[in-house]
Amino acid sequence: MTVMSNTLDQKPAALDKNDEQILGPLPTEMRRHLCYTLGHPNSNGDLKYYYQALALAVRDRVCQQWQATRQRFASSTGRRVHYLSLEFLLGRSLNNAVLNLDLAESVKSALKQYGCELEEVAEAELDAGLGNGGLGRLAACFLDSCANLELPVAGYGIRYEFGMFHQHIENGRQVEDPDHWLRDGNPWEIKRPESTRTIKLYGHTERYHDAEGVPHSRWVGTQDLLALPFDMPIPGYKNETVNTLRLWKATTTDVFDLAEFNSGSYPEAVAEKNNAEQISMVLYPNDASENGKELRLKQQYFLVSASLQDVLAQWVNQYGDDFTDFGKKNCFQLNDTHPASAVPELMRLLMDEHGLAWDDAWKITSECMAYTNHTLLPEALERWSVGLFSHLLPRLLEIIYEINERFLGEVAKLYPGDLEIRKRVSLIEEGDHPHIRMAYLSIVGSFSVNGVAALHTELLKSGLFSDFYKIWPKKFNNKTNGVTQRRWLSHCNPGLRGLLNDTIGDQWEANLEEMAKLADFADDPAFHERWAEVKLANKRRLAEYVKENTGIVFPENAMFDVQVKRIHEYKRQLLNVMHVVHLYDRIRRGETQGMVPRCVLIGGKAAPGYHIAKLIVKLTNNVANVINNDPKNDLLKLVFFPNYRVSAMEVICPGTELSEQISTAGKEASGTGNMKFMMNGALTIGTLDGANIEIREKAGEENFFLFGMDANEVTQTRKDYRPNEIISADSDIRRVMELIEGGHFNANEPGIFDLLTSGVRNSEDQWLTIADFRSYIDAQQQVEATYQDQKKWNRMSILNSAHSGWFSSDRTIQQYADEIWGVKPLER
């Protein structure tokens, strides 16, 4: 029997014929792990141990395919892709592995001996909360699709000890609790200490000449720490391909100072260890303080340096010290600006560690870096102070200044005498406290810059990055986001999966374009009946989930209206709550003609330091408390669903009937929740923003509830925006404002929502909430009229699912592979 290689640097030993036979049946393997790995032969029905034993037994089977994939990977001489992301919101791994490895029957047999089922056991797995929201979940979907398409792509991230915080609600307010997702260990990961990398921080640089008199720089006097890798398998869908996500844990070069310990200074003895481990301790520390900012920059550099060193080590192992073709055979995809320091870090490694000249190093760097932008909010584009960079990463700062000087020299040749454009595109934002513009660094250092929806990319080219687009028009391209149908339909909606398989076959799980066949059944009464039965079952499941988590009962005959996403002003949860207040006002006044029973669910987390977002959470809960307890109201329910996460979305998504995608036009880069809901048959009410535009195009205008201004109209409205005049002229809106401002929802907490109401009344309100409110009310009335005609609603629902094929992440990744990465599937 061969031994599985523990490093990506070395070509794994070939599997021999006995390797396929070393595992027994899954029930036997689960029992073995329960008894001997975990030491709990009699777990007395503890689902935690059943989960761990089953996960280990499934992982054993994953490892067989993982090893074979690594052999194919190591034998390949084609281009490889390294996806660098500070977030990977994986959620739970067990169900995904069972689905992708086609182990459902084996798992059912294994669990039968313990009198439980997969759904129960899977609940014992904690979400791997390694992301804040859409960015991290997108990265997880992308890795799934890369494995499904058998592409040579490895993910690189950080193994945060504590992920995104757990959220609970006290007196309507968000309270954050630590999310110690690793408290019981992670059965899916494999530690790889032999691939540990050393990371430099602080210190200073010095110049020296080599034996031939050539000048060089080196980074000395540094404080070093170690990056310890843990690998997680990413299985493809029934194709025996398992790719790798490598997560780095920070640790120190020495566990503790023995001299300090012996002298009795116990805290000082372990201080270095604690300081090092802080880097991978918590996802995105609050960066309001300078210490917080420094820690966040450390995280970003830690990820980048460890990952680049890892890839260079693989290269040297396979090709030696000849880096001539490195840029042609490697691509680093920068998922937003968080890994932007990869540009100067690769330059440093190539020059300082491997002896390349500047021009050779730059040629390599600029042909293997690719940058994805995920935001249209200028304030979200990262900027780091030169002072902090100089203190923490002095050698990289030197390289950034050199990149900038050479770049501005090229700009001067293109635009002689135009000092303004040089100022606008400079990587350094000058001033009393100069900053490095990390998005600009990413653009200058990359061969590809892509947006994530058609509108988003056009707005980047015409607005945010217009100067760079003039310089390098061919660099810019669009890759509309997608989501994996394996998790977001097949796994999370088994009822619909069964109906689809019976109706159009099961090929859609590997190729979502097959969903187009569903359109043939849009007018089939028998299919309509089955479709409605599936949706009702999903609504009942969601209603039970809501009751368990909030105590509120959702009646199954109501329309389930859902908005779940990060709490942010531009996503306009406030507009949604204001509409709920409008409906409640109608009920109070007895104007309920045409109104259908409606259950509104809002969920999401507000960043701990984002006061306005947390106020929106508070308002939502206060409004919910009033309307849910009003004995005269039997038409409307509102809940704020606490601790929204991937596993919660897996229940919420299938039971949703109306998907709220209501951001201010021109603010949302793409959105992916909108795609998940569409796949599962929810109808969308939304603005012409992000991927909503493409969803509407694919589904058909008649199958989408449109409201609000488009991006151009938003720009024009801002020039002379008068929200108070709109409020005065519209009795419905005026009554909503009077209820909120009059303290109807905060009788015992006077004035707490004044910041929100004054914000929407302000002519400088960039979210233009009041400007879109009337249109939103009218569109919601169209929703109600349509919902009363269930035949029409179901037809629209079926057609939304039928036309969702474009929004598979498989399509997105195939475009990345063909148009940016230039990679082919691994050969067998």
Buried (B, 14 or more C-beta within 10 A) or exposed (E): EEEBBBBBBBBBEEBEEEBEEEBEEBBEBBBBBBBEBBEBEEBEEEBBBBBBBBBBBBBBBBBBBBBBBBBBBBEBEEBBBBBBBBBBBBBBBBBBBBBBBEBEEBBBBBBEEBEBEBEBBBBBBBBBBBBBBBBBBBBBBBBBBBBBBBBBBBBBBBBBBBBBBBBEBEEBBBBBEEBEBBEBEBBBBBEBEEBBBEBBBEBEBEEEEEEEEEEEBBBEEBBEBBBBBBBBBBBBBBBBBBBBBBBBBBBBBEEBBEEBEEEEEEEBBBBBBEBBBBBBBBBBBBBEEEEBBBBBBBBBBBBBBBBBBBBBBBBBBBBEEEBEEBBEBBBBBBBBBBBBBBBBBBBBBBBBEBBBEBEBBBBBBBBBBBBBBBBBBEEBBBBBBBEBBEBBBBBBBBBBBBBBEEBBEEBBEEBEEEEEBBEBBBBBBEEEEBBBBBBBBBBBBBBBBBBBBBBBBBBBBEBBBEBBBEBBEEBBBBBBBBBBBBBBBBBBBBBBBEBBBEBBEEEBBBBBBBBBBBEEBBEBEEBBEBBBEBBBBBBEBBBBBBEEBBEBEBEBEBBBBBBBBBBBBBBBBBBBBBBBBBBBBBBBEEEBEEBBBBBBBBBBBBBBEBEBBBBBBBBBBBBBBBBBEEEEBEBBBBBBBBBBBBBBBBBBBBBBBBBBBBBBBBBBBBBBBBBBBBBBBBBBBBBBBBBBBBBBEBBEEEBBBBBBBBBEBBEEBBEEBEBEEBBEEBEBBEBBBEBBBEBBBBEEEEEBBEEBBEBBBEEEBBBBBBBBBBBBBEBBEEBBEBBEEEEEBBBBBBBBBBBBBBBBBBBBBBBBBEEBBBBBBBEE
